[in-house]
């Protein structure tokens, strides 16, 4: 990751402060399943905070696995 890019642990810490536990657990499970699962969650999320969190996780996943 380039300088100025958020690191995965920084993202996780920030999201833990911003989201309810249930959303964190759901997002973590979707992240474990992959980019498509997180994108689906982002599309279905009713909460702006959860959609933003999905975007952050997607950016991180794509940076770590650029084939997506």
Buried (B, 14 or more C-beta within 10 A) or exposed (E): EEEEEBEBEEBBEEBEEBBEEEBBEBBEEBBEEEBEBBBEBBEEBEEEEBBBBBEBBBBBBEBEEEEE
